[in-house]
Amino acid sequence: MGMSDAWVLPLLPAAAFVVLALFGPYLPRKGDWIAVLAIGAVFVLTLPIIADFTDALALQGEDFAGVANSIQWMEVPGHLELNFGVHVDAITIVMLVVVSFVALMVQVYSLGYMKGDARYGWYYAVISLFVASMLALVLADNFLLLYFSWELVGLCSYLLIGHYSHLRSAAEASKKAFITTRLGDIGLLIAIILLWRETGTLNIQGIIEAAQAGEVGREILTASVVLLFLGAMGKSAQFPFHVWLPDAMEGPTPVSALIHAATMVVAGVYLVARTLPLFELVAGGTELVLAVGLLTAFMSAGMGLVMTDIKRVIAYSTLNSLGLMFVALGVGSPAAAMLYLFTHAFFKALLFLGAGSVIHATERQEVGQLGGLWSKMPLTTITFGIGALSMAGLPFLAGFWAKDEILVALLENKAAFALVLVTLPLTAMYMTRVFVLTFLGEPKEPEAHEHAHEGPPTMAVPLVLLAVLTLVTGFVVFDQVGEAMGFPGGIGELIFLEHPHAFEFEVWVTLASIGLVALGIAGAWFAWVVRPELPAQAMARLRPAHALLANKFYLDDFYQAIIDRVVLTTARMLAWFDRNIVNDTGVNGPAYTTGFVSYLMKFQQTGKLPNYALAIVIGVVALALVAFSLKA
């Protein structure tokens, strides 16, 4: 199986969805094994595709632009041709590895975590469709298939976030995610239409080549790039669309791991990375990406410091990571962005699945109700600690190498470099805080601690595998590691815009990064271990700042006020106009008038001949009088 056969990959989980949706209730174990086998097959089949990719790189080197395999779907001669196909290059390979492996770990983990769930079979059906949609999205060679898959990803996230639909919070969170991301999706759709009208094609590479050849008007290209980024901002929860992501924690924890690590939120990063040449053609295009990424990373670092729900702390760390990915793209370094996406997938899935183990064992997720779990859950403690330290950027874990690459890419932009440096100790501090409050110290609730236990092997094995990958995947920055894997070199030799570049190591940048991360970890240790009364004292003294962060900069309240006072008021006015003017007057008015006239006219029909004769005589006399008057 080679790169041209990659179209098979999304079909396997899609077929699993169809089987489970139709026959799941009648299958053993509700058909969960079908879903796991399907995604397992996807992961296995990805390996020969990678081998074919490395062979092509060895033959063509820097000139290798990917392999496409497309078939015609429909054609209107002279006007429209629609093709469906796949395109496989270095970015696609990274995404295939991330999606297939993380999805496999999540589905295996769910065998233990979701056991006994009332909608167990439906959960596995939807999660199979979720994976199929994401695979189709990253393989698509044209915007039509990409947008179709993009919307399916949104639909699946809606269904999975609202899996516990009997809970109002879950129902509201799923609607919030769906509606918020739709705002960005409208922009993406308009951008696709504009680019198609200008170029006459929906093929992504064809559009990029046409734009580079100057065949797309400057105004249209600028508008298209901004609208494309609007779609990416919605899916990847960038400011101001970030509000849906923390609420998405209402879904099952394995779903949170899949959404944050390998599917929905990284779709926006993938879209910008795939179309980055278009952004580089527009004045201010990459600067827009950089500014939004910086703002999201900076805001989320502060909010993560005050959250008390273990899953929400990790959710804000995702916002921080996504912001850094966009920062890397904003300075023209897709290699740094995709490296962070690659490593982030493993340690973020590890963190969420570790949090899931805590929730599964204690039925608690507020850190104020936990503590002391290391003695009951040593495996979860160790693996979660590895994930937390990687997220913090501790040497020499995967997150450290990824952040270091981004910092090196930012050296020419001093302001952005300084802002990213500020986020490092904050991130290290809140990740250390959540680890300390959850696993160390004395139990806050003895009953929860007493019943705590490690999960079954189906939950433990994914934690161990993800922890191992978190320890080693960052080393793909080195050329020697890449060459040992069959690639031309490290990540910079694999993913680039124009020319490959070797791994750059700036000693002072690395030392500054390590120092700031160490400062954050030490500060958190001092505040929550050495002087545990200090956070409460600081919160009392900095109450306005704490309230601002705890209330998420009041953006949710601001949006709700707009909905209540603007959207709903406008909707009521439109509803009144529609009911009274359009329906009652415009549509029903003629019918009522006809009925009223008919009602009056029925009194002319008595059924008595003398009455009709009298009416005729009166009519004749009236006509005669009119005629004589006209003659006169």
Residue, then its C-alpha position, 0 to 999 in steps of 0.5 A: m500500500g502506497m501514498s496513492d492508496a491513502w483514500v482507504l484510511p477514512l473509509l475503514p472507520a466510516a464503515a465502522f460507523v455505518v455498521l455500529a449505527l445500524f446494527g450496534p445494539y445487536l452486536p456483542r459488546k455493542g460492537d466496540w471491537i469493530a471500532v477498535l479494529a477499524i482504527g487499529a487497521v488505519f494505524v497499521l496501514t499508515l506504516p506502509i504509506i510512511a515507508d512509501f513516503t520515505d522512499a519518494l523522499a530518498l529519490q526526489g529529495e527537496d523536489f518532492a511535492g507530494v503524491a495526489n490521487s484524484i477521481q472526477w465526481m461530476e462535471v458541467p462542461g466548460h463551467l465546473e469540474l468537481n474531483f475528490g481525491v487525496h494529497v499526501d506530503a510531509i504535513t499529511i504524514v504528520m497528521l496521519v500518525v497523530v490522528s491514527f495513534v491517538a485515536l487508537m489509544v483513546q478507543v482502547y482507553s474507552l473500553g474501560y472508562m466508558k464501560g457500563d455507559a447507557r449509550y456505549g454503542w452510540y459512543y463508539a459509532v460517533i467516535s469512529l465517524f469523528v476519526a473518519s472525518m478528520l482523516a478525510l480532512v487531512l487527506a483532502d486535495n480539494f476544498l470541497l472535500l475538506y469543507f465537507s469533512w470540516e463540517l462532519v468534524g463539527l457535527c461529531s464534536y457536537l454529538l460527543i460533547g453532548h454525549y451526556s445530553h441528560l445533563r443541561s450543562a452538557a447540552e449547553a456546552s455542545k450547542k455552544a461549541f457548535i454555534t461558535t465554530r459555525l461563525g468561523d465556518i461561514g468565513l471558510l465557506i465564503a473564502i472557498i467560493l471566492l477562490w473558486r470563482e477566481t481560479g476555476t478550481l477547488n484543488i488546494q495546490g492548484i489554487i496556491e499555484a494560481a495565486q503565486a502566479g498572480e491569477v487571483g486579484r489582490e483584494i479577493l486574495t486578501a479577503s479569502v485569506v482573512l476568511l480562511f483564517l476565520g474558519a481556522m480560528g473557530k475550529s482551533a478556539q483562538f481568541p475571540f472564539h476560544v470560549w467554547l473549548p473549556d466548556a467542551m469538558e462536559g463530554p466524556t474525558p476520552v472525547s476531550a483527549l481526542i478533541h484536544a490532541a488529534t482532531m478538532v482543535v488541530a484542524g485549524v492549525y492544519l488548515v493554516a499550515r496547508t495554505l500558508p503560501l497564500f498567507e505569505l502572499v498577502a500583506g499582513g497575512t502572517e502578522l494576523v496569524l501571529a497576533v491572534g496566536l500571541l493573544t490566545a497564548f497569553m490570555s490562556a496562560g493567566m486563566g489556567l492559573v486560577m481554574t480549579d477543575i482538573k480538566r479545565v486547567i488542561a483545556y486552557s493549556t491546550l489554548n496556550s499550545l494552540g496559540l504557540m502553534f499559530v505563533a510559529l505559523g505567523v513567523g513562517s515556520p511550519a516545521a516548528a508549528m507541526l513539531y509542536l502539534f506532533t509532540h503536543a498530541f501525545f502529552k496532551a492525550l496523556l494529560f487528559l487520559g490521566a485526568g480521566s483515570v483520576i475522575h474514574a477512580t474518585e468521581r471528583q474533578e475539582v482539585g480542591q477535593l483531591g490530593g494524596l492520590w500518589s499512594k493509591m495511583p502511582l502509575t497515573t501519578i508518574t504518567f500524568g507528571i511526565g505529561a505535565l512537565s512536558m507541557a511546562g517545557l522541562p528539558f528534555l521532554a517532547g514539549f521542551w524541544a517543540k517550544d525551543e524551536i518556536l523560540v528560535a523561530l521568533l528571534e527576529n521578532k523581539a516583541a513576540f519573543a518576549l511575550v512567549l517567554v512570559t508565558l513559559p513560567l505561567t504555564a509551568m506554574y499552573m501545570t505544577r499546581v494541578f499536579v501538586l493539588t491532585f496527587l501530592g499532600e494530604p487527601k482533601e476528601p478521605e472518602a474519595h481517597e479511600h476508594a481511589h484505584e488504578g484503572p484496568p489494563t485497557m486504561a493503563v496501557p495507553l497511559v504508558l505508551l503515551a508517556v513513552l512517546t512524550l519522553v522521546t518524540g521531541f528528539v525528531v528535531f535532530d537530523q541524526v534521529g530523522e535519518a535513522m527513521g528514514f527521513p532526510g533529516g530532522i523536522g526542518e528537513l521534512i516540513f518547509l515552505e521553500h527550502p529545508h533547514a537543519f535544526e538550530f540550537e541557540v544556547w542562550v535561548t535554551l538557557a533562558s527557557i529552562g530558567l523561566v520554566a524552573l522559576g515557574i515550577a519552583g514558584a508553584w512548589f513554594a506556593w502550594v507545598v512549602r507555603p500552602e496558605l500563600p495562594a489564598q493570601a495572594m487571592a485576597r490581595l489581588r481579588p480584582a485580578h483573580a476575579l478577572l481571570a476566574n471569570k475568563f475576562y468576562l467574555d462569556d458574560f459579554y457574549q451573553a449580554i449581546i445575545d440577550r440584548v441584541v440578538l434576541t431583541t432583533a429576533r423578536m422584532l423580526a418575529w413580529f414583522d414576520r408574523n404581523i406584516v409578512n404572514d398576517t398581512g402579506v400572505n393571509g390578508p388577501a385570503y381574509t379579504t376574499g373570504f370577507v367579500s364572499y361572505l357579503m356576496k352570499f347575501q345576494q343569493t336568496g333562492k327566490l325568483p321574485n327577488y331575482a326579478l326585482a334585482i333585474v328590474i332595478g338593474v335595468v332601471a339603473l342602467a337606463l338612468v345612467a344611459f339617459s344621463l350620459k346622453a343629456 
